[in-house]
């Protein structure tokens, strides 16, 4: 089935003008001012209208020059030659607070990031094309790290500095730099790759596959390259401290929201700033959600850092356009599924699988979150969901010198689980529901 997630030619021009108009105008005015200074020194005086005309022509010339440098010319060619679309994702849903907000709705829509997957609900995932589940690799899987084209295993202790030279890898994207905050020292059970992360990947693979199509490939992170990832719909399992591709793919997505600034922000992410450089780890989820104070009272404004020390069983699901595919003029989506701990990741994977099953069985069902926008009176619905595990089941365990039979127990909504066990699997999961007047936790997987 045909899809189109690629930026149109008109949209490319609009975004280019938004991003570079001020710089082009400043460059043009500066150039004309220098010219006027030389003419004045030579005793030549031109009329004002001629200087204004030169400023206008110069601005258009600088805009063209900025667009023809390096990567932008390739973007323009890709956008101009994009194939026709048979399926267009759901349009951006904006909610205005009242009549006074109507003009703001138009300005928010015109300044929103050009990502038709993100600016809608998760139903767009029901149309899959060669989906792949990208999962973490254990350290022993990569015995010769130097042979990889990307630094998946660079500096396994402390911070790992990553530079992605995309042009050298054959991808028309500007180079990107970031750091990953990796578990160091003694093994960290909460922030190291665990098999429990992958417990429900089989269910997720079956849920995302369309009827009559092959099941998605389970692809370890060290077995992938940028070109292969660009050719598929992607589900990236695990946070950026265990899955290299979570960090670099998310950074490519974030760049589209930051330059030029989008009027609709990214709802969820494990990205933070460290000394002016993007830093990734799995100890917090940065949540930018409407009315978030009603859910997390300690939140400031509409943003909150969900910390693993208080909310270890929380996780995130974020769908957006595959940035590598878009750079090559292909239409694919990308989903980040990650938790603050292993149980949070497993719960998020199971939650997404169940959401897909519900949406396939109910044509009206959808999942989304509402985010604030650049206008205080306007909110937007985006393809992101915050999850939490509220019950786990543990096998028979030896505790305090005795054998405790298999049992289930609730997970506290805040703070560490006093009965925590590495053997616990999520059996009851909730998601933050924005379909009603106020956001509230709702059961997704009730106790069977």
N, C-alpha and C positions, 0 to 999 in steps of 0.2 A: 504494500500500500504506500503510495507516494506521500511524502511529508515535506514541509518547508519550515525549517527553523533558521534559515539564513537571512541575514540583513538585506533588505531590498536596496536598490540603487539610490532611491530618493532618501531612504532612512540613513544610508551611509553618508550622503552629502549633508543632511541635517545634523547628524552627530559630529561630523567633521567641523562644520561651521560653529557649533556650540563649543567644541573643544578648543578651537584655534582662532576664533574671531577676534578676541581681545588682543592676542599676541600679534595677529596680522595687522590690526589697526594701529597698535603701538609702533610696530616696525615701519609701517607706511608713514605715519606722522613724523617719526624720527628722521626718516630718509628725506621727506619733503622739507623738514626744518633745516637739515644740513644743506640741502640744495638752495633754500631761500637765503641762508647765511652767505653762501658763496656768491649768489647773484647780487645780494645787497653790497657785499664787499667790492664787487665789480661795477657797482653803480647801476645795476639793472633792476627794474621794478616791474613785477607782473601783477595783474589784477587778482583779487582774492578768489574769484570763482575758479581761476585756473589752478590755484593751489588746492582748492577743495576737490576739483576734478582729479588732480594728481593723487590726492589722498585716497579717493575712491578707487581709482584704477590700481594704485599700489596695494591697497587692501585686498582686492580681488587677486592680484598677482601673487602676493604672499600666501594667501589661502591656497592657491593652486600649487605653489611651490612646496608648502608644508604637506600637502596631500600626495605629492609625487615623490617624496623621499622614502626610499627603502620599502618598508613593509606596507605602507599605505597604498602604493600603486597596485600591489598585488591584491589587497582587499578590494579596491575599486573594480579591478578586472573580474574578480570572483563574483562580486555582487552584481555586476552588469550581465554576467553570463549564467546566472543561476537557473536551474531547471524550473519549469512550472510546478506548482504545488497542487496536490489533490486533497490533502488534509491540512487544515490550518488549526493550531491549538486554540483553546479557549481564550477569548480576549481578556485583557486586563479588567478586573472588577474593582472599581473605585467606589467608596462609600463616602458621601458628603455629609457633613454634620448639619447642614441647613441650606436655605437659599443663598445665604451670603458666601457659601463655599463653592458655588457653581463655577465662577471663573477659575478658582483654584484647581478644580477637577481637570479643566482643559490644560492648564499649565503643568500639572503633575503628569498627565498622560504624555505630553510632548517632551518632557524631560526625563521620562522613565527609561531605564536600561532596555536595550533591544534584545530581550531574552523571552521569547514567547512561551518557553517551557516553564520558567520560573514564575511568570506573571499569569498564573492560573492555578488550577488544582492538580492533584496527582492523577487524574483520569488520563492525562496525556501519556502516562506510562503504559496504558493498556495497548497502545499501538507500538509494538516492539520490532526492532530490526536488528537481527544478529546480536542479541544481547549477550553480554559477558559479565560474569561476577569476578571482580578483581579482589583477591584475598591476600592477607599478609603471608610472608614467608618467614620461617624460623632461621636463626643465624647459621645453622648447619646446612641449610639448603644452598647457600652461596659460599662455596669453598674458595673461589677465586674472584673476589669482588672487582678486581681491576679489569676483568674482561667485559663488564657491563658497560653499556653506553651512557648510563646515568648512575650517580653515586648513591645507590640504594643503601649500601652498608658503610658509608663514610663515617668515621669517628663514632664508634658505637657507644662511647661514654660522653656524657654531658651534651653539649650542643653540636649538632651536625650542620655545617654550613654548606648550602646547596646553591649552585649556579646552573641554571638550565640555559644552555646555548642552543636555543631552538633552531636558528638558521643552520647551524652545523649539523643538526639532527634531521634536517630536511623538512622542518615545519615552519611556515611563514608567520611566526610570532616573535615579538621582540624578546631578547634575553631577560631572564628573571632571576632574582636572588632572594633567598629566604633562609631561615634557620629552623631546624627541628630540634625540639627539646626531648632527648631520648632518655629512657631509664638508665641510670648508671649505678655502678657499684654492685651491691648485693642484688640478687634477682628480685624484681618487683612484681608480685603476683597481680596487682591491679593494673599495671601499665606495661605489661609485656605481652607478647603474642601468646594466646591461650587457645587450645582446641575448642573451648567452650564458645569462643567468638563465632565459630563456624557451625554450631550445633544445628541451626535451622536454615542453613544455606540450601539444602536440598528442597525444603518446602518453598523457599523463595524462588529458586530456579523453576520449579513447577508452576508457581503462581504467575511468573512474568512471561512464560512462554505462551504464545498464541496457539490455539487449537490446530493440530496438524503440523506444527513446526517443531524442529529439534529443540531439545532442552538447551539452555544457555551453557556455555563453557565455563568451568571453574578455573580461573587463570591466576596462578601465584604471581605476586608482584614482580619477581625477578625474571619471569618468563615473558614479560610484555615490553614493548617499545612504543614510542610515541605514535608511529605510523599505524601500528596495529590498534592502539586505543582509539585513534581517530576514526577508524572504520567500523565501530560498533557502538551500540547503546551500552552504557556502562553502569554497573552497580558496584561502588567501591565500599567494601566492608572493612570496618575498623578505623580507628582514629589515626591522625597523622604521625603519632609516635611509633606505631607498629606498621602502618601502610604508607610507604613512600608516595604512592600516587595520590593519596588523599591530599597531601600537602601541596604538591606541585599543580595538580588539577584545580584545586580550590583557589590557589593563588592566581591562576590564569582566569578563573571566573571573577575573583575579586577585582582584578585589574579593570575589567569592563564596567564595574560599578563605581570605581574610583576616578577613572579618567575617560570622559568627563563625569562629574559627580551625578549619580542617579538620584532622582527624586524619590525613588522607592528603594529602601536599603535591603541588604541581605538579612534575612530573618535569623538565621542560625549559623554558627561557625565556631571552629576551634582555633581561630586566628587572633593573635594579639600583636602589639607593637613592642619591640625590644630594641632600644637605642636606634630608633628610626628604621629598623628592618622588620619585615614580617616574620613572626615567630609562630611555630605550630607545636602544640602538644595536646594531650588528652586530659588535662587536669581541670579544664573549665570549658563550658559552652557559652559563648557570647550570644545572648538572646536579645533581639530587638523586636518586641512584640507589643501590639496595642493593649492597653490596660494591664500591663504585666504586673503592676503593683497589687492587683487583686489576687494574683497567684503567688507572687513573691513579695511580701510586704517590705523587704529591705531594698527593693529595686529603686534606682534613681531614674526619674523620668520614665522613658520607654525602653531602657536597656538594663540588662542585668547579667552579671557573670555567674553562671550556675556552677558552683565549685564542687569538686569531687569529694571534698571532706564533709560537706553537708548533704549532698544529693548524689551519692555514688551510683544509684540505680537508674539515673536519668540517661536519656540518649536522644539523638537527633536524626531526622530524615529530611534531606534537602534535595530537591530535584531542580535541574537547570539544563541549559543547553550544553552539550559536550563542546568545550572550548577548542579542543584539537580538531574535531570534525568541522566546526565552523570555520576555522582557519583554512581548511582545504575545500571549502564550499560544499560540505556534506551535512546532512540533517540527521543528527543523533542526539539523544539525551544522556544525561549523567546524573546519578543519584549517589549522594553521600549518606552512608548508614553507619553511625558510630555511637558508642556510649562512653561515659566517663570511667567505667570499669568494664570488666569482661561480662558481667551479668547484664550491664546496661547495653552493651553491644549485641549480645544474644537476644535480649528482649526487643531491641529495635529491629533486628533482622526478622524476628517472628512477627512483629507488629506490621511491618511492610508487607510481608507475605499475606497476612490476614486481610489487610486493607485491599490488596489487589483482588483477592478472592471475593470480597464483599462488593467491590465495584463491578466485577464481571457479572455477578449475579443480580445486581440492582443497577439499572441504567441511570438512576437519579443519585446514587451515592457518590460522594466525593470527599476528599480530605484536603484541608488547607489551613493556613494560619493567617491572621490579620496583622498587618504591620502599620506603624505610623509612617507618614510621608513627610515631604518637605513643607507641607501645609498643615497647620495644626487642626484644621477642620476636615481633613480627608484621610481615609484609611484605604489600604489596598489588600486584597486577598492574594496570597502567594503559595507556591507549591513547597511547603515546609510543614513539618509536624514535630512537636516535642513529645517524647514518650517517657514513661517511667514504669519500672517493674514494682509491683506492690505485693507479690507473693512468689515464693520459690518452693521447689520441692527438692529435698535432699534424700539420697539413698540411705540405707542402713549404715550407721557410722559408729565407731568406737569412741565414746566420749566419757571422760572421767572414770576410766576403768571398766565401763560397761558397754553393751551393745544397744544402741538406740535404733528402733525400727524406722523404716522409711516414713517420712512425714512431710507435711507442708507447714509453712509458717509465714506470717505476713512480714513484709519489709517496711520499716518505718518510713514515713514520708519525708522525714528530715533527720539527718544524723546517720551514724554507722549502725548497721544491723548487729545487735548483740549476739545473735546466733549465726553469724556469717560463716559460711563454709565454701571452699573452692568447688565443692561438688553440687552446689545448688543450681537448679535450672529454673528459668522463669515460667510460671504457670498462669499468672494473671498480670495483665499489662493494661495500663491506662494511657490515653493520649489527651493532650490539651485541645479541647474542642472550642472552636470559634464560631460555630454555626448559630449560636444563640446570642442573646443580648450581652451577656458577659462571658468571658472565657472560663471554662471549668474543666476539671479532670473527668473523663468519662471512660468507663470500662470498654476495652476493646476485645480482650480475651477473658471472659468471666470464668470462674471456676467450673470445670466440667462435671 
